[in-house]
């Protein structure tokens, strides 16, 4: 259990965890995958980076951790010598925004208004017994929006749309319609249980509702960049939605029967979804997120299991 929790802490909030042992970023390699059209995907440590590269330059979606900035820049240079012109943040977590101070020196950072607010104020992540300090001015988005924004770039009408109360309250999904690609941010963990940050306004119920809206917006052959996990398809996203609905229903049914959280774990109410517990969260931890969400409890006590 301790190993699982430590891995989650490092993967999600290592940039803000001064009390935790830092991973060896020198060993991280940035993998570049051509997705379709003008779009590429970069994988390293933290959230997957989306890239639009063309005659106009480079737009990146998220930027992982600050210590990886030079490696990310080198990977981008392997795609094109053009400069980074725009940065989009899908949400505020530091495995997606850690590189903001570096890439934001020359490119405006664009995000939902709640991303700027949460970065500016910092906060507590009780889930990990962690206090996240306020971000520096250089890390803050300089362009914010409430609903949607479009960046006309590299022959793409790149649309960023806010879907409320999913992974957090500031998540956006980024559409590249001409390339037939979508970047889901952490509203989609491919093949694994998602971390839903209840304290940051997230909700499993809201995430299900968001995905139900997004799926009809996507062509059958769309390429899907998840926040975490491998490049995916529309079918993968549909399976993710089905898992969320099934897992939520299982926990809700157990709650209706008056079962405690410990009983649910002992009885393995998510046994039918065990294969999804091979990523950030195992079945017990996701059961607890679902229980907290459905009961209206916005903080977790997972570290009590250490």
PyMOL commands that set and color helices and strands:
alter all, ss='L'
color gray80, all
select helices_A, chain A and resi 2-16+25-27+66-77+94-97+100-103+113-121+126-128+137-139+185-187+198-200+204-215+234-256+261-267+271-278+283-295+302-305
alter helices_A, ss='H'
color red, helices_A
select strands_A, chain A and resi 31-36+39-43+49-54+57-61+84-88+108-112+123-125+130-132+143-145+148-153+156-162+172-176+181-183+223-225+232-233
alter strands_A, ss='S'
color yellow, strands_A
deselect
rebuild
show_as cartoon
